[in-house]
Amino acid sequence: MITKKNKLFSISTSMLAGAILQFSPLSVVHAEDAYTINEGKLQRPTGYREWVYVGTPVTPNDMNGGKAAFPDHHNVYIDPVSWAHWKEKGEFRDGTILIKELVSVGSKAAVSGNGYFQGQFIGLEATIKSKSNFPDEPGNWAYFSFSSKDHKTLAETAKAFPTASCNSCHKGAAADDFVFTQYYPVLNSGKAKGKNATGGYESKLNNSYIEPKGK
């Protein structure tokens, strides 16, 4: 028997479940929602900050004679469907997309000491593996940039870079299928690790780290 009180509780529960689903990160990361390509142009992906964050490399000008090829921080994300495939199979599935959000080097000093700290958002790039869209590209990978030259705006669509501008470097130096997984511990350590790849399940870190000796 459904009483008025139980009916109200049922309605409230349904509304709450609907609200959770509506605002849950999982509601924006289905495979078919990760990216859209029309007539060879990639539409700028949205919602990627809800994806799986894999790391932030930076090659600052200060350490590269003032002329670093990529002097910004690159916050890198992978779509959750591809992450699930990676941690189970140890390979990048067809349809994988990696997003690089470019962030300038900001302050070089903090209360913790000197270093390279993130500043402002200045660009957006993407890498996609798709046999149907890029059948002639090495590994079926293509590379895109939405960043304006002055780093002030983002384009709504982007065309893939010419093959030689990106693929040659990735092919020769990337550890896994054109991806520099050696610089992303989340990907490198999580390869085909299943549940352990999600973090917190292992006590032994199995690293070669040596603690610096104090002066």
N, CA and C atoms as a LAMMPS dump frame, in Angstrom:
ITEM: TIMESTEP
0
ITEM: NUMBER OF ATOMS
645
ITEM: BOX BOUNDS ff ff ff
-5.0000000000000000e+02 5.0000000000000000e+02
-5.0000000000000000e+02 5.0000000000000000e+02
-5.0000000000000000e+02 5.0000000000000000e+02
ITEM: ATOMS id mol type element x y z
1 1 1 N 0.839 -1.197 0
2 1 2 C 0 0 0
3 1 3 C 0.874 1.248 0
4 2 1 N 0.606 2.162 -0.933
5 2 2 C 1.385 3.386 -1.017
6 2 3 C 0.662 4.504 -0.298
7 3 1 N 1.214 4.949 0.813
8 3 2 C 0.614 6.057 1.547
9 3 3 C 1.032 7.369 0.922
10 4 1 N 0.39 8.456 1.354
11 4 2 C 0.734 9.783 0.827
12 4 3 C 2.171 10.121 1.155
13 5 1 N 2.602 9.714 2.367
14 5 2 C 3.975 10.004 2.787
15 5 3 C 4.97 9.241 1.926
16 6 1 N 4.678 7.934 1.675
17 6 2 C 5.564 7.132 0.851
18 6 3 C 5.607 7.624 -0.579
19 7 1 N 4.448 8.099 -1.064
20 7 2 C 4.374 8.608 -2.427
21 7 3 C 5.238 9.845 -2.578
22 8 1 N 5.169 10.73 -1.579
23 8 2 C 5.986 11.946 -1.617
24 8 3 C 7.463 11.601 -1.556
25 9 1 N 7.805 10.6 -0.73
26 9 2 C 9.201 10.173 -0.621
27 9 3 C 9.677 9.612 -1.952
28 10 1 N 8.811 8.825 -2.608
29 10 2 C 9.163 8.233 -3.896
30 10 3 C 9.405 9.309 -4.943
31 11 1 N 8.542 10.331 -4.951
32 11 2 C 8.684 11.424 -5.904
33 11 3 C 9.967 12.204 -5.633
34 12 1 N 10.225 12.471 -4.341
35 12 2 C 11.43 13.226 -3.97
36 12 3 C 12.687 12.458 -4.357
37 13 1 N 12.658 11.129 -4.131
38 13 2 C 13.808 10.304 -4.483
39 13 3 C 14.05 10.312 -5.978
40 14 1 N 12.972 10.236 -6.745
41 14 2 C 13.103 10.253 -8.203
42 14 3 C 13.656 11.579 -8.683
43 15 1 N 13.18 12.675 -8.066
44 15 2 C 13.67 13.994 -8.453
45 15 3 C 15.145 14.131 -8.12
46 16 1 N 15.547 13.616 -6.954
47 16 2 C 16.945 13.693 -6.54
48 16 3 C 17.827 12.883 -7.483
49 17 1 N 17.352 11.681 -7.83
50 17 2 C 18.121 10.842 -8.753
51 17 3 C 18.28 11.515 -10.101
52 18 1 N 17.208 12.164 -10.544
53 18 2 C 17.266 12.874 -11.822
54 18 3 C 18.24 14.028 -11.771
55 19 1 N 18.253 14.744 -10.643
56 19 2 C 19.166 15.884 -10.499
57 19 3 C 20.609 15.42 -10.468
58 20 1 N 20.866 14.295 -9.76
59 20 2 C 22.22 13.755 -9.698
60 20 3 C 22.688 13.348 -11.077
61 21 1 N 21.807 12.682 -11.833
62 21 2 C 22.162 12.255 -13.178
63 21 3 C 22.428 13.441 -14.084
64 22 1 N 21.612 14.48 -13.917
65 22 2 C 21.758 15.66 -14.764
66 22 3 C 23.081 16.357 -14.542
67 23 1 N 23.531 16.435 -13.309
68 23 2 C 24.74 17.186 -13.003
69 23 3 C 25.959 16.3 -12.766
70 24 1 N 25.775 14.997 -12.884
71 24 2 C 26.902 14.086 -12.708
72 24 3 C 27.882 14.218 -13.855
73 25 1 N 29.208 14.148 -13.571
74 25 2 C 30.208 14.171 -14.637
75 25 3 C 29.989 13.072 -15.657
76 26 1 N 29.395 11.929 -15.206
77 26 2 C 29.187 10.819 -16.118
78 26 3 C 28.199 11.157 -17.216
79 27 1 N 27.384 12.206 -17
80 27 2 C 26.377 12.551 -17.992
81 27 3 C 26.964 13.285 -19.188
82 28 1 N 28.255 13.633 -19.134
83 28 2 C 28.839 14.388 -20.241
84 28 3 C 30.032 13.689 -20.88
85 29 1 N 30.21 12.401 -20.566
86 29 2 C 31.422 11.75 -21.043
87 29 3 C 31.161 10.467 -21.815
88 30 1 N 29.946 10.284 -22.322
89 30 2 C 29.696 9.112 -23.149
90 30 3 C 30.569 9.179 -24.392
91 31 1 N 30.929 8.017 -24.94
92 31 2 C 31.84 7.966 -26.084
93 31 3 C 31.352 8.817 -27.238
94 32 1 N 30.056 8.756 -27.516
95 32 2 C 29.541 9.489 -28.664
96 32 3 C 29.523 10.998 -28.427
97 33 1 N 29.682 11.415 -27.171
98 33 2 C 29.68 12.84 -26.853
99 33 3 C 31.078 13.431 -26.757
100 34 1 N 32.116 12.585 -26.822
101 34 2 C 33.476 13.054 -26.583
102 34 3 C 33.934 14.039 -27.648
103 35 1 N 33.579 13.794 -28.906
104 35 2 C 33.982 14.727 -29.965
105 35 3 C 33.092 14.556 -31.193
106 36 1 N 33.082 15.584 -32.032
107 36 2 C 32.316 15.564 -33.274
108 36 3 C 33.184 16.112 -34.391
109 37 1 N 33.246 15.385 -35.502
110 37 2 C 33.994 15.821 -36.68
111 37 3 C 33.029 15.957 -37.848
112 38 1 N 32.971 17.146 -38.42
113 38 2 C 32.131 17.408 -39.579
114 38 3 C 32.975 17.969 -40.711
115 39 1 N 32.938 17.299 -41.864
116 39 2 C 33.67 17.747 -43.046
117 39 3 C 35.143 17.999 -42.74
118 40 1 N 35.723 17.099 -41.975
119 40 2 C 37.139 17.186 -41.659
120 40 3 C 37.511 18.155 -40.56
121 41 1 N 36.525 18.828 -39.986
122 41 2 C 36.8 19.793 -38.92
123 41 3 C 36.298 19.266 -37.579
124 42 1 N 37.162 19.361 -36.583
125 42 2 C 36.807 18.933 -35.231
126 42 3 C 36.142 20.083 -34.489
127 43 1 N 34.944 19.828 -33.979
128 43 2 C 34.287 20.831 -33.147
129 43 3 C 34.963 20.863 -31.783
130 44 1 N 35.121 22.044 -31.24
131 44 2 C 35.817 22.178 -29.959
132 44 3 C 35.086 21.379 -28.877
133 45 1 N 35.777 20.39 -28.285
134 45 2 C 35.145 19.572 -27.243
135 45 3 C 34.812 20.398 -26.005
136 46 1 N 33.755 20.03 -25.344
137 46 2 C 33.359 20.69 -24.1
138 46 3 C 33.219 19.639 -23.001
139 47 1 N 33.297 20.095 -21.766
140 47 2 C 33.135 19.178 -20.638
141 47 3 C 34.344 18.331 -20.336
142 48 1 N 35.464 18.582 -21.009
143 48 2 C 36.636 17.704 -20.853
144 48 3 C 37.267 17.779 -19.464
145 49 1 N 37.004 18.836 -18.702
146 49 2 C 37.561 18.9 -17.345
147 49 3 C 36.896 17.889 -16.413
148 50 1 N 35.833 17.259 -16.877
149 50 2 C 35.182 16.193 -16.124
150 50 3 C 35.753 14.823 -16.515
151 51 1 N 36.702 14.803 -17.459
152 51 2 C 37.298 13.546 -17.901
153 51 3 C 38.393 13.116 -16.923
154 52 1 N 39.202 12.144 -17.322
155 52 2 C 40.268 11.635 -16.462
156 52 3 C 41.55 12.413 -16.734
157 53 1 N 42.043 13.071 -15.693
158 53 2 C 43.273 13.868 -15.797
159 53 3 C 44.478 12.942 -15.698
160 54 1 N 45.438 13.06 -16.646
161 54 2 C 46.577 12.138 -16.632
162 54 3 C 47.92 12.802 -16.346
163 55 1 N 47.999 14.13 -16.353
164 55 2 C 49.272 14.76 -16.012
165 55 3 C 49.473 16.121 -16.647
166 56 1 N 50.571 16.793 -16.246
167 56 2 C 50.889 18.13 -16.739
168 56 3 C 52.386 18.271 -16.984
169 57 1 N 52.856 18.016 -18.203
170 57 2 C 54.269 18.268 -18.509
171 57 3 C 54.496 19.752 -18.791
172 58 1 N 55.728 20.199 -18.589
173 58 2 C 56.102 21.571 -18.935
174 58 3 C 57.581 21.587 -19.289
175 59 1 N 57.913 22.251 -20.39
176 59 2 C 59.316 22.43 -20.785
177 59 3 C 59.559 23.932 -20.864
178 60 1 N 59.822 24.579 -19.743
179 60 2 C 59.894 26.04 -19.678
180 60 3 C 61.053 26.635 -20.468
181 61 1 N 60.841 27.853 -20.916
182 61 2 C 61.886 28.567 -21.655
183 61 3 C 63.181 28.656 -20.862
184 62 1 N 63.062 28.842 -19.545
185 62 2 C 64.243 29.01 -18.692
186 62 3 C 65.216 27.844 -18.79
187 63 1 N 64.707 26.672 -19.077
188 63 2 C 65.543 25.471 -19.117
189 63 3 C 65.88 25.052 -20.545
190 64 1 N 65.468 25.879 -21.513
191 64 2 C 65.682 25.531 -22.909
192 64 3 C 66.198 26.707 -23.729
193 65 1 N 67.125 27.442 -23.127
194 65 2 C 67.764 28.546 -23.829
195 65 3 C 66.814 29.643 -24.262
196 66 1 N 65.67 29.757 -23.583
197 66 2 C 64.694 30.8 -23.909
198 66 3 C 63.865 30.503 -25.137
199 67 1 N 64.007 29.296 -25.71
200 67 2 C 63.297 28.968 -26.951
201 67 3 C 62.694 27.563 -26.892
202 68 1 N 61.946 27.284 -25.86
203 68 2 C 61.3 25.977 -25.75
204 68 3 C 60.199 25.845 -26.791
205 69 1 N 60.087 24.662 -27.374
206 69 2 C 59.035 24.425 -28.369
207 69 3 C 57.654 24.47 -27.731
208 70 1 N 57.566 24.005 -26.488
209 70 2 C 56.293 23.99 -25.776
210 70 3 C 56.517 24.536 -24.363
211 71 1 N 56.576 25.854 -24.203
212 71 2 C 56.942 26.448 -22.921
213 71 3 C 55.807 26.492 -21.891
214 72 1 N 54.632 25.999 -22.258
215 72 2 C 53.475 26.09 -21.372
216 72 3 C 53.256 24.781 -20.608
217 73 1 N 52.476 24.881 -19.535
218 73 2 C 51.985 23.667 -18.894
219 73 3 C 50.901 23.074 -19.792
220 74 1 N 50.906 21.761 -19.937
221 74 2 C 49.874 21.081 -20.714
222 74 3 C 49.087 20.162 -19.784
223 75 1 N 47.908 20.599 -19.377
224 75 2 C 47.031 19.75 -18.573
225 75 3 C 46.337 18.77 -19.522
226 76 1 N 46.591 17.488 -19.347
227 76 2 C 46.119 16.486 -20.309
228 76 3 C 45.014 15.622 -19.704
229 77 1 N 43.949 15.433 -20.482
230 77 2 C 42.798 14.631 -20.075
231 77 3 C 42.499 13.583 -21.152
232 78 1 N 41.993 12.434 -20.735
233 78 2 C 41.543 11.399 -21.659
234 78 3 C 40.07 11.125 -21.401
235 79 1 N 39.316 10.868 -22.454
236 79 2 C 37.885 10.604 -22.258
237 79 3 C 37.723 9.312 -21.456
238 80 1 N 36.741 9.251 -20.567
239 80 2 C 36.589 8.114 -19.649
240 80 3 C 36.389 6.763 -20.326
241 81 1 N 35.741 6.728 -21.491
242 81 2 C 35.556 5.455 -22.186
243 81 3 C 36.914 4.888 -22.609
244 82 1 N 37.774 5.759 -23.12
245 82 2 C 39.101 5.324 -23.539
246 82 3 C 39.981 4.981 -22.342
247 83 1 N 39.807 5.712 -21.249
248 83 2 C 40.535 5.388 -20.026
249 83 3 C 40.148 3.999 -19.529
250 84 1 N 38.865 3.678 -19.543
251 84 2 C 38.408 2.353 -19.11
252 84 3 C 39.031 1.261 -19.975
253 85 1 N 39.136 1.511 -21.26
254 85 2 C 39.737 0.551 -22.178
255 85 3 C 41.237 0.42 -21.909
256 86 1 N 41.895 1.541 -21.672
257 86 2 C 43.343 1.551 -21.418
258 86 3 C 43.693 0.769 -20.162
259 87 1 N 42.953 0.994 -19.09
260 87 2 C 43.305 0.331 -17.836
261 87 3 C 42.966 -1.154 -17.847
262 88 1 N 42.094 -1.565 -18.768
263 88 2 C 41.782 -2.99 -18.875
264 88 3 C 42.637 -3.692 -19.93
265 89 1 N 42.812 -3.051 -21.087
266 89 2 C 43.496 -3.703 -22.209
267 89 3 C 44.938 -3.236 -22.416
268 90 1 N 45.282 -2.053 -21.905
269 90 2 C 46.632 -1.538 -22.093
270 90 3 C 46.875 -1.032 -23.496
271 91 1 N 45.819 -0.569 -24.156
272 91 2 C 45.942 -0.031 -25.505
273 91 3 C 44.937 1.092 -25.704
274 92 1 N 45.228 1.968 -26.664
275 92 2 C 44.315 3.061 -26.96
276 92 3 C 43.312 2.598 -28.009
277 93 1 N 42.066 2.65 -27.643
278 93 2 C 41.012 2.166 -28.535
279 93 3 C 40.802 3.124 -29.698
280 94 1 N 40.194 2.635 -30.756
281 94 2 C 39.782 3.487 -31.856
282 94 3 C 38.685 4.423 -31.334
283 95 1 N 38.894 5.709 -31.465
284 95 2 C 37.96 6.684 -30.901
285 95 3 C 38.52 7.427 -29.708
286 96 1 N 39.745 7.092 -29.302
287 96 2 C 40.375 7.781 -28.172
288 96 3 C 40.58 9.26 -28.479
289 97 1 N 40.303 10.106 -27.494
290 97 2 C 40.633 11.521 -27.613
291 97 3 C 41.371 11.969 -26.358
292 98 1 N 42.474 12.682 -26.584
293 98 2 C 43.248 13.305 -25.508
294 98 3 C 43.171 14.816 -25.696
295 99 1 N 42.872 15.522 -24.632
296 99 2 C 42.79 16.981 -24.668
297 99 3 C 43.986 17.571 -23.931
298 100 1 N 44.607 18.578 -24.541
299 100 2 C 45.68 19.32 -23.875
300 100 3 C 45.212 20.757 -23.67
301 101 1 N 45.061 21.131 -22.408
302 101 2 C 44.7 22.502 -22.075
303 101 3 C 45.986 23.25 -21.738
304 102 1 N 46.303 24.276 -22.526
305 102 2 C 47.551 25.013 -22.352
306 102 3 C 47.406 26.07 -21.267
307 103 1 N 48.381 26.078 -20.354
308 103 2 C 48.383 27.041 -19.248
309 103 3 C 49.761 27.689 -19.179
310 104 1 N 49.791 28.99 -19.09
311 104 2 C 51.078 29.695 -19.059
312 104 3 C 51.829 29.423 -17.764
313 105 1 N 53.143 29.632 -17.815
314 105 2 C 53.933 29.601 -16.59
315 105 3 C 53.653 30.906 -15.856
316 106 1 N 53.156 30.795 -14.653
317 106 2 C 52.817 31.988 -13.878
318 106 3 C 53.934 32.352 -12.921
319 107 1 N 53.632 32.312 -11.658
320 107 2 C 54.622 32.624 -10.645
321 107 3 C 55.711 31.557 -10.615
322 108 1 N 56.918 31.991 -10.261
323 108 2 C 58.028 31.053 -10.117
324 108 3 C 58.473 30.946 -8.666
325 109 1 N 57.623 31.431 -7.79
326 109 2 C 57.908 31.34 -6.358
327 109 3 C 56.609 31.184 -5.594
328 110 1 N 56.66 30.357 -4.568
329 110 2 C 55.506 30.149 -3.697
330 110 3 C 56.019 29.929 -2.278
331 111 1 N 55.088 29.799 -1.329
332 111 2 C 55.511 29.592 0.06
333 111 3 C 56.283 28.279 0.199
334 112 1 N 56.06 27.355 -0.734
335 112 2 C 56.758 26.065 -0.674
336 112 3 C 58.159 26.124 -1.258
337 113 1 N 58.463 27.194 -2.003
338 113 2 C 59.781 27.326 -2.609
339 113 3 C 59.692 27.81 -4.04
340 114 1 N 60.812 27.785 -4.744
341 114 2 C 60.843 28.209 -6.142
342 114 3 C 60.423 27.06 -7.056
343 115 1 N 59.805 27.408 -8.174
344 115 2 C 59.365 26.379 -9.105
345 115 3 C 58.638 26.994 -10.281
346 116 1 N 57.906 26.161 -11.016
347 116 2 C 57.095 26.628 -12.138
348 116 3 C 55.638 26.361 -11.812
349 117 1 N 54.912 27.439 -11.546
350 117 2 C 53.521 27.319 -11.148
351 117 3 C 52.6 27.783 -12.274
352 118 1 N 51.425 27.19 -12.33
353 118 2 C 50.517 27.501 -13.422
354 118 3 C 49.942 28.907 -13.319
355 119 1 N 49.8 29.524 -14.519
356 119 2 C 49.276 30.878 -14.583
357 119 3 C 47.866 30.925 -15.146
358 120 1 N 47.731 31.304 -16.436
359 120 2 C 46.416 31.473 -17.048
360 120 3 C 46.221 30.519 -18.222
361 121 1 N 44.955 30.238 -18.516
362 121 2 C 44.634 29.394 -19.666
363 121 3 C 44.917 30.158 -20.956
364 122 1 N 45.687 29.557 -21.859
365 122 2 C 46.071 30.271 -23.086
366 122 3 C 45.847 29.456 -24.367
367 123 1 N 45.271 28.262 -24.254
368 123 2 C 45.051 27.505 -25.474
369 123 3 C 44.445 26.142 -25.236
370 124 1 N 44.112 25.489 -26.339
371 124 2 C 43.485 24.172 -26.263
372 124 3 C 43.864 23.348 -27.49
373 125 1 N 44.262 22.099 -27.263
374 125 2 C 44.632 21.211 -28.353
375 125 3 C 43.996 19.842 -28.138
376 126 1 N 43.961 19.041 -29.18
377 126 2 C 43.362 17.708 -29.08
378 126 3 C 44.107 16.72 -29.963
379 127 1 N 44.09 15.47 -29.542
380 127 2 C 44.654 14.366 -30.306
381 127 3 C 43.61 13.267 -30.379
382 128 1 N 43.35 12.754 -31.578
383 128 2 C 42.305 11.748 -31.754
384 128 3 C 42.824 10.567 -32.569
385 129 1 N 42.462 9.368 -32.135
386 129 2 C 42.769 8.146 -32.876
387 129 3 C 41.475 7.641 -33.503
388 130 1 N 41.392 7.664 -34.822
389 130 2 C 40.167 7.245 -35.494
390 130 3 C 40.474 6.706 -36.882
391 131 1 N 40.257 5.427 -37.054
392 131 2 C 40.526 4.797 -38.341
393 131 3 C 39.575 5.305 -39.42
394 132 1 N 38.323 5.556 -39.047
395 132 2 C 37.342 6.001 -40.036
396 132 3 C 37.587 7.439 -40.484
397 133 1 N 38.037 8.279 -39.57
398 133 2 C 38.282 9.683 -39.904
399 133 3 C 39.673 9.931 -40.463
400 134 1 N 40.662 9.139 -40.016
401 134 2 C 42.053 9.375 -40.436
402 134 3 C 42.707 8.074 -40.897
403 135 1 N 42.162 7.441 -41.919
404 135 2 C 42.676 6.142 -42.362
405 135 3 C 44.105 6.185 -42.898
406 136 1 N 44.539 7.349 -43.369
407 136 2 C 45.87 7.458 -43.967
408 136 3 C 46.923 8.037 -43.024
409 137 1 N 46.513 8.414 -41.818
410 137 2 C 47.46 8.968 -40.852
411 137 3 C 48.182 7.837 -40.121
412 138 1 N 49.457 7.998 -39.814
413 138 2 C 50.188 6.976 -39.06
414 138 3 C 49.491 6.663 -37.736
415 139 1 N 49.176 5.405 -37.519
416 139 2 C 48.493 5.01 -36.292
417 139 3 C 47.063 5.497 -36.217
418 140 1 N 46.591 6.152 -37.291
419 140 2 C 45.245 6.753 -37.341
420 140 3 C 45.075 7.894 -36.329
421 141 1 N 46.194 8.532 -35.962
422 141 2 C 46.158 9.664 -35.044
423 141 3 C 46.18 10.981 -35.82
424 142 1 N 45.421 11.956 -35.331
425 142 2 C 45.44 13.307 -35.898
426 142 3 C 45.512 14.31 -34.757
427 143 1 N 46.065 15.491 -35.056
428 143 2 C 46.354 16.493 -34.028
429 143 3 C 45.725 17.836 -34.406
430 144 1 N 45.148 18.497 -33.419
431 144 2 C 44.39 19.725 -33.662
432 144 3 C 44.745 20.811 -32.651
433 145 1 N 44.589 22.062 -33.061
434 145 2 C 44.75 23.19 -32.146
435 145 3 C 43.623 24.188 -32.377
436 146 1 N 43.026 24.631 -31.285
437 146 2 C 41.967 25.64 -31.33
438 146 3 C 42.496 27.01 -30.928
439 147 1 N 43.797 27.103 -30.632
440 147 2 C 44.375 28.32 -30.078
441 147 3 C 44.644 29.379 -31.147
442 148 1 N 44.33 30.616 -30.836
443 148 2 C 44.694 31.718 -31.73
444 148 3 C 46.173 32.028 -31.558
445 149 1 N 46.763 32.712 -32.535
446 149 2 C 48.199 33.017 -32.471
447 149 3 C 48.559 33.878 -31.271
448 150 1 N 47.634 34.766 -30.869
449 150 2 C 47.92 35.623 -29.717
450 150 3 C 47.475 34.989 -28.399
451 151 1 N 46.97 33.755 -28.466
452 151 2 C 46.544 33.012 -27.273
453 151 3 C 45.442 33.72 -26.486
454 152 1 N 44.591 34.463 -27.195
455 152 2 C 43.514 35.2 -26.531
456 152 3 C 42.14 34.56 -26.734
457 153 1 N 42.001 33.772 -27.811
458 153 2 C 40.701 33.174 -28.118
459 153 3 C 40.875 31.727 -28.579
460 154 1 N 39.742 31.027 -28.613
461 154 2 C 39.711 29.66 -29.113
462 154 3 C 38.748 29.572 -30.286
463 155 1 N 39.154 28.885 -31.342
464 155 2 C 38.285 28.687 -32.497
465 155 3 C 37.228 27.637 -32.16
466 156 1 N 36.099 27.718 -32.82
467 156 2 C 35.033 26.754 -32.584
468 156 3 C 35.308 25.422 -33.275
469 157 1 N 36.09 25.456 -34.358
470 157 2 C 36.461 24.229 -35.064
471 157 3 C 37.945 24.268 -35.411
472 158 1 N 38.499 23.111 -35.729
473 158 2 C 39.915 23.041 -36.101
474 158 3 C 40.144 21.923 -37.103
475 159 1 N 41.075 22.163 -38.032
476 159 2 C 41.491 21.14 -38.979
477 159 3 C 42.732 20.444 -38.446
478 160 1 N 42.93 19.212 -38.843
479 160 2 C 44.094 18.458 -38.393
480 160 3 C 45.373 19.062 -38.956
481 161 1 N 46.439 19.026 -38.155
482 161 2 C 47.743 19.469 -38.619
483 161 3 C 48.237 18.541 -39.73
484 162 1 N 49.119 19.031 -40.606
485 162 2 C 49.75 18.148 -41.587
486 162 3 C 50.484 17.019 -40.872
487 163 1 N 50.516 15.864 -41.474
488 163 2 C 51.101 14.68 -40.846
489 163 3 C 52.512 14.917 -40.329
490 164 1 N 53.356 15.513 -41.129
491 164 2 C 54.769 15.672 -40.764
492 164 3 C 54.982 16.561 -39.556
493 165 1 N 54.048 17.436 -39.262
494 165 2 C 54.256 18.408 -38.179
495 165 3 C 54.158 17.786 -36.794
496 166 1 N 53.492 16.644 -36.655
497 166 2 C 53.321 16.038 -35.333
498 166 3 C 53.668 14.55 -35.313
499 167 1 N 53.154 13.813 -36.283
500 167 2 C 53.276 12.36 -36.261
501 167 3 C 54.71 11.855 -36.258
502 168 1 N 55.597 12.532 -36.979
503 168 2 C 56.976 12.054 -37.062
504 168 3 C 57.648 12.035 -35.693
505 169 1 N 57.418 13.074 -34.899
506 169 2 C 57.999 13.145 -33.557
507 169 3 C 57.378 12.097 -32.642
508 170 1 N 56.062 11.988 -32.69
509 170 2 C 55.364 11.028 -31.835
510 170 3 C 55.758 9.596 -32.175
511 171 1 N 55.912 9.302 -33.455
512 171 2 C 56.255 7.949 -33.881
513 171 3 C 57.625 7.538 -33.363
514 172 1 N 58.561 8.46 -33.391
515 172 2 C 59.922 8.117 -33.018
516 172 3 C 60.205 8.113 -31.535
517 173 1 N 59.42 8.858 -30.745
518 173 2 C 59.771 9.014 -29.333
519 173 3 C 58.7 8.584 -28.337
520 174 1 N 57.468 8.414 -28.784
521 174 2 C 56.383 8.061 -27.858
522 174 3 C 56.474 6.595 -27.451
523 175 1 N 56.176 6.315 -26.201
524 175 2 C 56.328 4.957 -25.668
525 175 3 C 55.203 4.017 -26.085
526 176 1 N 53.994 4.543 -26.257
527 176 2 C 52.85 3.69 -26.574
528 176 3 C 52.001 4.296 -27.685
529 177 1 N 52.026 3.676 -28.845
530 177 2 C 51.088 4.034 -29.906
531 177 3 C 50.984 5.549 -30.118
532 178 1 N 52.12 6.203 -30.353
533 178 2 C 52.182 7.629 -30.658
534 178 3 C 51.853 8.528 -29.455
535 179 1 N 51.725 7.956 -28.263
536 179 2 C 51.41 8.739 -27.06
537 179 3 C 52.594 8.667 -26.097
538 180 1 N 53.001 9.82 -25.556
539 180 2 C 54.149 9.89 -24.65
540 180 3 C 53.766 9.438 -23.244
541 181 1 N 53.363 8.198 -23.129
542 181 2 C 52.912 7.691 -21.828
543 181 3 C 54.032 7.681 -20.797
544 182 1 N 55.294 7.698 -21.248
545 182 2 C 56.408 7.686 -20.301
546 182 3 C 56.461 8.956 -19.449
547 183 1 N 55.764 9.999 -19.867
548 183 2 C 55.748 11.246 -19.116
549 183 3 C 54.442 11.45 -18.344
550 184 1 N 53.583 10.44 -18.366
551 184 2 C 52.295 10.507 -17.667
552 184 3 C 52.145 9.284 -16.767
553 185 1 N 52.507 9.405 -15.482
554 185 2 C 52.458 8.255 -14.575
555 185 3 C 51.087 7.593 -14.495
556 186 1 N 50.021 8.381 -14.633
557 186 2 C 48.683 7.799 -14.565
558 186 3 C 48.495 6.77 -15.68
559 187 1 N 48.972 7.096 -16.882
560 187 2 C 48.868 6.171 -18.007
561 187 3 C 49.924 5.075 -17.939
562 188 1 N 51.151 5.463 -17.666
563 188 2 C 52.262 4.522 -17.657
564 188 3 C 52.082 3.445 -16.583
565 189 1 N 51.756 3.876 -15.362
566 189 2 C 51.61 2.924 -14.259
567 189 3 C 50.274 2.195 -14.289
568 190 1 N 49.294 2.798 -14.96
569 190 2 C 47.967 2.2 -14.965
570 190 3 C 47.692 1.288 -16.138
571 191 1 N 48.655 1.122 -17.016
572 191 2 C 48.461 0.322 -18.229
573 191 3 C 48.061 -1.118 -17.896
574 192 1 N 46.853 -1.483 -18.337
575 192 2 C 46.327 -2.841 -18.147
576 192 3 C 46.325 -3.28 -16.687
577 193 1 N 46.135 -2.344 -15.751
578 193 2 C 46.144 -2.676 -14.326
579 193 3 C 44.742 -2.844 -13.739
580 194 1 N 43.718 -2.666 -14.554
581 194 2 C 42.366 -2.838 -14.051
582 194 3 C 42.039 -1.888 -12.92
583 195 1 N 41.437 -2.409 -11.85
584 195 2 C 41.029 -1.582 -10.716
585 195 3 C 42.201 -0.845 -10.092
586 196 1 N 43.365 -1.46 -10.059
587 196 2 C 44.532 -0.825 -9.441
588 196 3 C 44.924 0.473 -10.151
589 197 1 N 44.569 0.59 -11.428
590 197 2 C 44.906 1.803 -12.182
591 197 3 C 44.161 3.019 -11.67
592 198 1 N 43.074 2.803 -10.952
593 198 2 C 42.268 3.931 -10.476
594 198 3 C 42.848 4.586 -9.23
595 199 1 N 43.835 3.954 -8.617
596 199 2 C 44.547 4.567 -7.497
597 199 3 C 44.072 4.13 -6.126
598 200 1 N 45.019 4.046 -5.201
599 200 2 C 44.693 3.775 -3.812
600 200 3 C 44.661 2.314 -3.407
601 201 1 N 44.842 1.393 -4.342
602 201 2 C 44.733 -0.029 -4.026
603 201 3 C 46.067 -0.698 -3.729
604 202 1 N 47.156 -0.075 -4.149
605 202 2 C 48.468 -0.684 -3.963
606 202 3 C 49.261 0.039 -2.876
607 203 1 N 49.954 -0.729 -2.057
608 203 2 C 50.772 -0.15 -0.993
609 203 3 C 52.218 0.044 -1.442
610 204 1 N 52.698 -0.864 -2.299
611 204 2 C 54.062 -0.759 -2.801
612 204 3 C 54.06 0.094 -4.051
613 205 1 N 54.922 1.118 -4.088
614 205 2 C 54.957 2.033 -5.219
615 205 3 C 55.841 1.542 -6.36
616 206 1 N 56.748 0.607 -6.072
617 206 2 C 57.583 0.007 -7.126
618 206 3 C 58.26 1.054 -8.019
619 207 1 N 58.895 2.021 -7.394
620 207 2 C 59.591 3.053 -8.166
621 207 3 C 61.092 3.011 -7.912
622 208 1 N 61.819 3.812 -8.677
623 208 2 C 63.275 3.879 -8.527
624 208 3 C 63.698 5.196 -7.882
625 209 1 N 62.762 5.83 -7.197
626 209 2 C 63.018 7.139 -6.581
627 209 3 C 64.056 7.019 -5.472
628 210 1 N 64.962 8.016 -5.429
629 210 2 C 65.97 8.09 -4.359
630 210 3 C 65.787 9.412 -3.625
631 211 1 N 65.56 9.315 -2.347
632 211 2 C 65.34 10.512 -1.551
633 211 3 C 66.606 11.371 -1.51
634 212 1 N 66.498 12.675 -1.876
635 212 2 C 67.683 13.554 -1.867
636 212 3 C 68.238 13.7 -0.455
637 213 1 N 69.549 13.773 -0.367
638 213 2 C 70.186 13.96 0.936
639 213 3 C 70.23 15.439 1.258
640 214 1 N 69.872 15.78 2.483
641 214 2 C 69.9 17.169 2.91
642 214 3 C 71.316 17.669 3.1
643 215 1 N 71.484 19.002 2.98
644 215 2 C 72.83 19.567 3.155
645 215 3 C 73.209 19.634 4.617
